[in-house]
C-alpha cells in the first residue's frame, strides 16, 4: 500500500472547472452565476452567489461536508470514553439558540436528532489560510454552510442514520431572526444553506423542523481546522481510488488503489474537483464512503482500547466543535449517550441523501426534494419511537403470544372524523407498509361528533386476534390500546390499492382488525422506504474495500 502523505496539499487556489450538465455540476453552477440572482433576504450575510468565479462558498463546501463527520463521532464514538476523559470535554465551545427559534416546534419522540453543520467560517485559528483575500479579513469573511446533515439515533440507541441535505436544494425558508441584528426576516424560497448564512444555526434548525416535522434536539457545528487534527488523531484514513489523481488545482497526487491519508492529505482529497463527473451528488456519495471509514475506525477496538490514542482523539474532537449548552453541560445525558454508543457500531450507521430531482425553475443548477419519497423518509425518522420492550417471562399455563408481521394483518379502516377521504388516505399508508387492507368505511361516534382518539377493535371470538391487533397498534401514532368487540361500520366498501397488491385473499382465516381513525391520528409508521431512498443509502460497515 502506498502512503503519499509527503505530497503537499494546496491552499485551495482558484480552480478551472470542466463542463458538466447534470444538476449541481460545476459548469451548471457557473452558468447559473450569470443569471439574475434571487432577492437577497434582509440583513443577509456575505453574498453567496452561485459559485461563479471561484466564490469562497464553493471552495470549502466539500471540507465542510467531511468535517461534519467528527460530530457523529462525538456522539456515537468518542463519548464512550467520556467518563474516563471528561476533562477533555471542557474544551467544547457552547452557543445557546433557543431564544432565536421563533416558529412552532415538533413534538419530542424519544429518539435523538442532532443537527450537524459544517461551517466554512474563516474566523478562528487555522481557518483563514484555506480561503483567499476575503478570508483574511478580521471577521473571517463571513460564514456559510454547504453542509447540513441530520444525525438520527434510534430510541434504543442501536442504529443511526445520517441524512445529507444537498446544498443546492431550493426550499421554503420560514420566518427567522437575523443572527446579527435579531430583526425578523420574512419567509422566502431560497437555497437551503441561505438559512444559515443569514439566520445562523437557529434558522437552520427552524427550517429543517418546518420542512420535515422532525424535532431537532441538539446541534453541533464544526470548522475546518479541527478536521485535520481529528484525522491525524485517528492515525489517518485509508481510501481507494479507481483511477489515479494528479490534480494541479488541488496539488494532490495519488495513485490508483489504496492510499493512507493524513489530515492535510484528507483535506485535499475531499475537496477534489476534477474527479468523476464533478457533480455535487457524486461527490456527496464519495464523501459518505470516506466518513464510513472514519466511523469504522473511530468505533474500532484499536482506538477504544488504546488509552493514548483515545485521549488524543477525544481532545481533538472536543476542541473542534460548538454545541448547544443543554448537550455540552448535561453530564448525565452525555454519559447516557456514551453508554448506549457502545452498541452503535459501524454496522449500525447508514448514510442517506434526501431524494431529489432537478428544480423545474432552474434544472441546470438547483434541485428540489423528490416527493412523496422525501416525505416518507422524514416520516420514518419522526415515527421511529418504538423502544424494545422486555419480554415478560411466560408462566407454564400462559399461552405464548404469536409473532405477527404487517403482511399477515387484515385491516378494515373506518373514518371516525369529519375529514372527507381520511379512510382512503390512511388505508393507502397502511398498504404501503405491508398491511392487507380489506375494506373502507365510516364510523358514527355517539352524538354524531368526531371521534377524539383513534381506536383498534378485534373480534372477541378469535383467541389470536389480540396479537394481530397489537401488530397494527405498534404501527400507528399515537398508539391506540386495542379493545375486544367490533364496532358498526357505515358505508362499508372493499378496498383496492392503486399501487400495492393487497394479497388479502391469501389470509383467509386470519382475523380482520378494525382501525377507527380519530382526531388525534398523526401517522402510520414508515418502515419500508421508497427505492430512491434505499438506493442512496450506504452502510458504514460495507465500505471497507470500496474504491471510488
VOTORLO-329217 format. One record per residue (C-alpha): residue in three letters; x, y, z. Coordinates in steps of 0.25 Angstrom, whole numbers, padded with zeros to 4 digits, always signed. Each point is the difference from the previous one (the first is absolute). Layout:
N
AlaXYZ/...
END
This chain:
548
Unk+0000+0000+0000/Unk+0006+0014-0004/Unk+0000+0011+0010/Unk+0000+0013-0007/Unk-0001+0009+0012/Unk+0013+0007-0003/Unk-0006+0007-0012/Unk-0005+0015+0003/Unk-0014+0004+0000/Unk-0004+0013-0006/Unk-0006+0012+0007/Unk-0011-0002-0010/Unk+0003+0010-0011/Unk-0011+0004-0011/Unk-0003-0012-0008/Unk-0004-0001-0015/Unk-0012-0009-0001/Unk-0004-0010-0011/Unk-0014+0000-0006/Unk-0011-0009+0006/Unk-0015+0002-0003/Unk-0007-0008+0012/Unk-0006+0008+0011/Unk+0011+0004+0010/Unk+0011-0002-0010/Unk+0011+0011+0000/Unk-0003+0005-0013/Unk-0015+0001+0003/Unk+0003+0008+0012/Unk+0010+0009-0008/Unk-0011+0002-0010/Unk-0010+0004+0011/Unk+0009+0010+0005/Unk-0003+0009-0012/Unk-0014-0001+0002/Unk-0008+0011+0008/Unk+0002-0004+0015/Unk-0012-0002+0009/Unk-0004+0011+0009/Unk+0009+0002+0012/Unk-0006-0002+0013/Unk+0000+0012+0010/Unk+0013+0002+0007/Unk+0006-0012-0006/Unk+0015-0004+0001/Unk+0010+0000-0011/Unk-0006-0003-0013/Unk+0001-0015-0003/Unk-0002+0002-0015/Unk-0001-0013-0009/Unk+0015-0004+0002/Unk+0004+0007-0013/Unk+0014+0006-0001/Unk+0005-0009+0011/Unk-0008+0005+0011/Unk+0004-0003+0014/Unk-0012-0008+0004/Unk+0003-0010-0011/Unk+0015-0001+0004/Unk-0002-0007+0013/Unk-0014-0007-0001/Unk+0006-0014-0001/Unk+0008+0002+0012/Unk-0012+0005+0008/Unk-0007-0012-0004/Unk+0011-0009+0005/Unk+0003+0008+0012/Unk-0014-0003+0005/Unk+0004-0015+0001/Unk+0007+0003+0013/Unk-0013+0004+0007/Unk-0006-0014-0002/Unk+0012-0005+0007/Unk-0001+0010+0011/Unk-0014-0006+0003/Unk+0002-0014-0005/Unk+0014-0004+0002/Unk+0009+0009+0008/Unk-0010+0002+0011/Unk+0003-0015+0004/Unk+0012+0006+0007/Unk-0007+0012+0007/Unk+0000-0006+0014/Unk+0015-0002-0001/Unk+0004+0012-0008/Unk-0011+0010+0005/Unk+0010+0012+0001/Unk+0002+0000-0015/Unk-0014+0004-0002/Unk+0002+0013+0008/Unk+0005+0005-0014/Unk-0013-0001-0007/Unk-0005+0014-0004/Unk-0014+0003+0003/Unk-0011+0008-0007/Unk-0015+0002+0005/Unk-0010+0002-0011/Unk-0014-0004+0006/Unk-0004+0015+0002/Unk+0003+0002-0015/Unk-0009-0012-0005/Unk-0014+0008-0002/Unk-0008-0011-0008/Unk-0008-0011+0007/Unk+0008-0012+0002/Unk-0004-0015-0002/Unk-0002-0009+0012/Unk+0011-0009+0007/Unk+0000-0014-0004/Unk+0010-0007+0008/Unk+0010-0001-0011/Unk+0013+0008+0000/Unk+0001+0010-0012/Unk+0012+0008-0001/Unk+0002+0011-0011/Unk+0015-0001-0005/Unk+0004+0013-0007/Unk+0014+0002-0007/Unk+0003+0015+0001/Unk+0009+0006-0010/Unk+0003+0012+0008/Unk+0015+0005-0002/Unk+0000+0005+0014/Unk+0008-0007+0011/Unk+0014-0006+0000/Unk+0004-0008-0012/Unk-0013+0003-0008/Unk+0004+0013-0008/Unk+0011-0006-0008/Unk-0010-0009-0008/Unk-0007+0012-0006/Unk+0005+0011-0009/Unk+0001+0015+0003/Unk-0014+0001+0007/Unk+0004-0011+0009/Unk+0010+0008+0006/Unk-0009+0012+0005/Unk-0002+0002+0014/Unk-0014-0007+0000/Unk+0005-0012-0007/Unk-0007+0004-0013/Unk-0014-0004+0006/Unk-0005-0014+0001/Unk-0008-0010-0009/Unk-0004-0014+0001/Unk+0000-0009-0012/Unk-0001-0012+0010/Unk-0013-0004+0007/Unk-0002-0014+0006/Unk-0010-0005+0010/Unk+0005-0011+0008/Unk-0011-0008+0005/Unk+0002-0011+0011/Unk-0011-0009+0003/Unk-0007+0000+0014/Unk+0008-0013+0003/Unk+0013+0007-0004/Unk+0004-0012-0008/Unk-0002+0006-0014/Unk+0004+0013-0007/Unk-0004+0007-0013/Unk+0008+0012-0005/Unk-0009+0007-0010/Unk+0007+0010-0009/Unk-0008+0011-0006/Unk+0006+0005-0013/Unk+0005+0014+0001/Unk-0007+0004-0013/Unk-0013-0004+0005/Unk-0011+0011-0003/Unk-0009+0000+0012/Unk-0010+0009+0008/Unk+0007+0007+0011/Unk-0009+0005+0011/Unk+0001+0013+0008/Unk+0013+0001+0008/Unk+0008+0010+0008/Unk+0012+0006-0007/Unk+0012-0006+0008/Unk+0007+0014+0001/Unk-0012+0010+0001/Unk-0010-0009+0007/Unk-0011+0006-0010/Unk-0010-0009-0005/Unk+0002-0004-0015/Unk-0012-0004-0008/Unk-0002-0014-0006/Unk+0006-0003-0014/Unk+0003-0010-0010/Unk+0015-0002-0001/Unk+0012-0009+0001/Unk+0000-0008+0013/Unk+0013+0005+0004/Unk-0004+0014+0000/Unk-0007-0002+0013/Unk+0013-0002+0007/Unk+0006+0012-0008/Unk-0009+0010+0006/Unk-0007-0007+0012/Unk+0011-0009+0005/Unk-0003-0013+0006/Unk-0013+0004+0006/Unk-0006+0003-0013/Unk+0006-0013-0006/Unk-0007-0008+0011/Unk-0013+0007-0002/Unk+0001-0002-0015/Unk+0002-0015+0001/Unk-0010-0002+0011/Unk-0011+0008-0008/Unk+0004-0008-0013/Unk+0001-0014+0007/Unk-0009+0000+0012/Unk+0012-0006+0008/Unk+0004+0006+0013/Unk+0015+0003+0001/Unk+0005-0002+0014/Unk+0014+0005-0001/Unk+0010+0006-0010/Unk+0015-0001-0002/Unk+0008+0010-0009/Unk+0014-0004-0006/Unk+0010+0009-0006/Unk+0011-0004-0010/Unk+0013+0000+0008/Unk-0005-0010+0010/Unk-0002-0010-0011/Unk+0015-0002-0002/Unk+0002-0002+0014/Unk-0011-0011+0001/Unk+0005-0008-0012/Unk+0014+0001+0006/Unk-0004-0005+0013/Unk-0007-0012-0006/Unk+0014-0003-0007/Unk-0005+0003-0014/Unk-0011-0005-0009/Unk+0002-0010-0011/Unk-0007+0003-0013/Unk-0001-0008-0013/Unk+0000+0007-0014/Unk-0005-0007-0013/Unk+0010+0009-0007/Unk+0012+0009+0004/Unk-0001+0015+0003/Unk+0010+0010-0005/Unk-0007+0013+0002/Unk+0008+0013-0001/Unk-0012+0008+0006/Unk+0000-0007+0013/Unk+0015-0004-0001/Unk-0005-0015+0003/Unk+0007-0012-0005/Unk-0005-0013+0003/Unk+0002-0014-0007/Unk-0011-0009-0004/Unk-0004-0010+0011/Unk+0002+0002+0015/Unk+0007+0012+0007/Unk+0000+0004+0015/Unk-0003+0015+0001/Unk+0004+0008+0012/Unk-0008+0013+0004/Unk+0006+0009-0011/Unk-0001-0010-0011/Unk-0014-0003+0004/Unk-0004+0014-0002/Unk+0006+0000-0014/Unk-0007-0013-0003/Unk-0014+0004+0005/Unk+0000+0014-0008/Unk+0005-0007-0012/Unk-0007+0006-0013/Unk+0005-0007-0012/Unk-0005-0014+0003/Unk-0012-0008-0005/Unk-0010+0009-0006/Unk+0002+0011+0009/Unk-0014+0001+0005/Unk-0003+0003+0015/Unk-0009-0012+0001/Unk+0011-0010-0004/Unk+0010+0008+0009/Unk-0010-0002+0012/Unk+0000-0015-0003/Unk+0015+0000+0000/Unk+0001+0008+0013/Unk-0011-0010+0006/Unk+0010-0011-0002/Unk+0011+0008+0005/Unk-0008+0003+0013/Unk-0004-0015+0001/Unk+0015-0003+0001/Unk+0001+0011+0011/Unk-0011-0006+0008/Unk+0005-0014-0001/Unk+0014+0004+0005/Unk-0005+0008+0011/Unk-0009-0011+0005/Unk+0011-0011-0001/Unk+0006-0007+0011/Unk+0013+0005-0005/Unk-0003+0014+0005/Unk-0009-0003+0012/Unk+0010-0008+0006/Unk+0012+0009-0002/Unk+0000+0010+0012/Unk+0009+0010-0007/Unk-0006-0001-0014/Unk-0014+0002+0006/Unk+0004+0012+0009/Unk+0006+0007-0012/Unk-0012-0003-0009/Unk-0010+0005+0011/Unk+0008+0012+0002/Unk+0001+0003-0015/Unk-0015-0002-0002/Unk-0004+0008+0013/Unk+0009+0012-0005/Unk-0007+0000-0014/Unk-0014+0002+0003/Unk-0011+0009+0005/Unk-0012-0006+0007/Unk-0013+0005+0007/Unk+0002+0002+0015/Unk-0011-0011+0003/Unk+0009-0010-0006/Unk+0013+0005+0003/Unk-0003+0002+0015/Unk-0009-0012+0003/Unk+0009-0010+0006/Unk-0011-0011+0002/Unk-0004+0002-0015/Unk+0014-0001-0005/Unk+0003-0012+0008/Unk-0013-0007-0004/Unk+0003+0002-0014/Unk+0014-0005+0002/Unk-0005-0013+0006/Unk-0010-0002-0011/Unk+0010+0003-0010/Unk+0007-0013+0003/Unk-0011-0007-0008/Unk+0001+0010-0011/Unk+0011-0007-0009/Unk+0003+0004-0014/Unk-0009-0011-0004/Unk-0012+0008+0006/Unk+0003+0013-0008/Unk-0006+0004-0013/Unk+0002+0012-0009/Unk-0012+0005-0008/Unk-0001+0011-0010/Unk-0014+0006-0001/Unk-0007-0004-0013/Unk+0001+0012-0010/Unk-0004+0004-0014/Unk+0004+0011-0008/Unk-0006+0014+0003/Unk-0011+0003-0011/Unk+0004+0015+0002/Unk+0015-0003-0002/Unk+0002-0014-0004/Unk+0015+0002-0004/Unk+0005+0005+0014/Unk-0011-0003+0011/Unk-0007-0012+0006/Unk-0013-0002+0007/Unk-0004-0011+0009/Unk-0007-0012-0007/Unk-0014-0002+0006/Unk-0006-0008+0006/Unk+0013-0007+0002/Unk+0006+0010+0008/Unk-0012+0002+0009/Unk+0000-0015+0002/Unk+0014+0000+0005/Unk-0003+0011+0010/Unk-0012-0007+0005/Unk+0009-0012+0002/Unk+0009+0008+0009/Unk-0011+0007+0008/Unk-0007-0013+0002/Unk+0012-0007+0005/Unk-0005+0000+0014/Unk-0001-0015+0004/Unk+0009-0004+0011/Unk+0001-0015+0001/Unk-0008-0006+0012/Unk+0006-0011+0008/Unk-0008-0013-0002/Unk-0007-0004+0013/Unk+0003-0013+0005/Unk-0011-0010-0004/Unk-0006-0009+0010/Unk-0002-0014-0003/Unk-0015+0002-0001/Unk+0001+0013-0008/Unk-0003-0001-0015/Unk+0013+0006-0008/Unk-0003+0011-0009/Unk+0002-0002-0015/Unk+0009+0009-0008/Unk-0008+0007-0010/Unk+0005+0008-0012/Unk-0007+0011-0007/Unk-0002-0009-0013/Unk-0008-0009+0009/Unk-0010+0010+0005/Unk-0013+0003-0007/Unk-0006+0014+0003/Unk-0013+0007-0002/Unk+0002+0015+0001/Unk-0011+0009+0005/Unk-0001+0015+0000/Unk-0004+0005+0014/Unk+0003+0014-0004/Unk-0007+0011-0008/Unk+0011+0000-0010/Unk-0005-0005-0014/Unk+0009-0011-0006/Unk+0008-0002+0013/Unk-0002-0015+0000/Unk+0005-0002-0014/Unk+0012+0009+0003/Unk+0004-0009+0013/Unk-0003-0013-0008/Unk+0010+0004-0010/Unk+0010+0003+0010/Unk-0002-0014+0007/Unk+0000-0007-0013/Unk+0014+0006-0004/Unk+0005-0006+0013/Unk-0005-0013-0003/Unk-0013-0001+0007/Unk-0011-0007-0007/Unk-0011+0010-0001/Unk-0014-0007-0003/Unk-0010+0011+0001/Unk-0003+0015+0003/Unk-0012+0006+0007/Unk-0004+0010+0010/Unk-0004+0000+0015/Unk-0010+0008+0006/Unk+0004+0004+0015/Unk-0011+0002+0010/Unk-0006+0014-0002/Unk+0005+0001-0014/Unk+0013+0007+0004/Unk+0014-0004-0005/Unk+0007-0011+0008/Unk+0010+0007+0008/Unk+0010-0012+0001/Unk+0003-0011-0010/Unk-0004-0014+0004/Unk+0003-0014-0004/Unk-0010-0011+0002/Unk+0000-0015-0002/Unk-0010-0012+0001/Unk-0001-0006+0014/Unk-0002-0014-0006/Unk+0014-0002-0006/Unk+0011-0003+0010/Unk+0011+0005-0008/Unk-0007+0013-0004/Unk+0007+0009+0011/Unk+0014-0004-0006/Unk-0005+0005-0014/Unk-0006+0013+0006/Unk+0013+0003+0008/Unk+0008-0001-0013/Unk-0009+0010-0006/Unk+0001+0009+0012/Unk+0015+0000+0000/Unk+0000+0006-0014/Unk-0010+0012+0003/Unk+0003+0013+0007/Unk-0005+0003+0011/Unk+0000-0014+0003/Unk-0015-0005+0004/Unk-0003-0010+0010/Unk-0007-0012-0007/Unk-0014-0004+0005/Unk-0008-0012-0001/Unk-0013+0001-0008/Unk-0002+0006-0013/Unk-0008+0013-0004/Unk-0010+0002-0010/Unk+0005+0006-0013/Unk-0009+0008-0010/Unk+0002+0001-0015/Unk+0010-0012+0000/Unk+0006-0003-0013/Unk+0012-0008-0005/Unk+0014+0006-0001/Unk+0008-0001-0012/Unk+0014+0006+0000/Unk+0005+0007-0013/Unk+0015-0002+0004/Unk+0000-0012+0009/Unk-0005-0015-0002/Unk-0008-0003+0013/Unk+0001-0015-0001/Unk-0011+0000+0011/Unk-0006-0013-0007/Unk+0012-0008+0004/Unk-0003+0003+0015/Unk-0014-0006+0001/Unk-0002-0005+0014/Unk+0008+0011+0007/Unk-0008+0011+0008/Unk-0004+0013-0006/Unk+0005+0012+0009/Unk-0008+0013+0000/Unk+0008+0013+0000/Unk-0009+0011+0003/Unk+0006+0014-0003/Unk-0001+0011+0011/Unk+0003+0014+0000/Unk+0014-0003+0007/Unk+0005-0008-0011/Unk+0014+0004-0004/Unk+0006-0010-0010/Unk+0003-0014-0003/Unk+0014-0004+0003/Unk+0009-0002-0012/Unk+0009-0012+0000/Unk+0000-0002-0015/Unk+0007+0011-0007/Unk-0001+0004-0015/Unk+0010-0006-0010/Unk+0006+0014-0002/Unk+0004+0000+0015/Unk+0005-0014+0001/Unk+0008+0001-0012/Unk+0007+0013+0005/Unk+0003-0007+0014/Unk+0014-0005+0003/Unk+0003-0008+0013/Unk+0013+0003+0006/Unk+0005-0014+0003/Unk-0001-0003-0015/Unk+0009+0010-0005/Unk+0014-0005+0004/Unk+0004-0005-0014/Unk-0008+0010-0008/Unk+0008+0007-0011/Unk-0006+0014-0005/
END
